[in-house]
Amino acid sequence: MELGDEFAPPTGTPDPELLKFAETEKMILLTFDKRTMPTHVANHQSSGRHTYGVFILDPNASPVRILEDLIVIWSASEAEDWQDYLDWLPWQRKR
């Protein structure tokens, strides 16, 4: 199995285990998995567990737009503010 970052689960870790890791570490989880992650999040929460934010990234979005949203999240909030929250990044903005 290929390794991920030193303090992260290995690459290829199943989604339910990633959700448990992110919960334990109070981390927001970023994913491109729009197909199965929402179901895994719902199952995770229905079992009495929590998330500290799960954001599904749009693979066609500008990385700069996603980064801008992540900077807003990081600079203007605490991990607990995103508890049990699921959304897409980048956010849709009215211009």
N, C-alpha and C positions, 0 to 999 in steps of 0.2 A: 504494500500500500504506500502510495506517495505521501510524504509528510507535508503538512501546511506550515504556517509560522510556528516558531518555537513554543509559544504559549497558547496555541489554538488547537482545536481538534484536527486530526489528519484530514487531508483532502479525501473526499469520498465518504465522509461520515454521514450516516443517514440523517435526514431532516429531523426526526423526533429527538435524536441525540444532540443535534445542534441547538435545538430549542431548549433542551435541559441545560446545556452548557451556558448558553446566553442568559438564561434565567439565573443560574447560580452565580455567574459573574456580573449580573446586572448590566448586561450589554445589549445595545440595539443590534438586531440581526439584519444584515443587508443580503438580499438574494435576487437572482434573476428568475427564480423558479415560480412563475405565475400559475403553472399548471397544478402542482400538488401542494405547495406551501400553504395556501389558505386553508386547505383541509387539515393539514398537520397542525396549524395554529389553532383551529377550532377544536380539534381533538385534545390538544395540549391543555387548552383552557377549560374544556368541559371535564377534564380529569382533576380540576382544582388547582392546576399549575398556572403560572403567569408568564408574561413576556414583558420585556422592557422596550417594546417597540420592534415591529417587524416591518421593514420597508422593501417592497418589491421594486427593483430597478428596471426601468424601461431600457432595453438594450439598444434602442434606436435614439435615445436621448443624448444630448450633448453632455459629455462628462463634466463640463464646466457648470451646467445647470444643476446636475446632481450634487456636485461639490458645494455649490452655493447653498443649496437646501441643507446639506449636512452641516455646514458651518453655522447656519441659523439654528439648527437643532442643538448643536454642541454649545453655542455661545449664549443661548437664551433660555436654557431649560436644564432640568435635572433628570436623571434616569427615570425617577419615579413618575415624572410628568407623562411619560410615554407608556406607562404600564397598560398592557393588554390592548395596545393600539396597533392596527394594521392598515397600511396605506401604500400608495405608489409614490415613487420619486422619479422624476421631478414632479413637484406639485403643479397643478394647473393654475396658472395665474391669469387674472383678467388684466388686460393692458389697455 
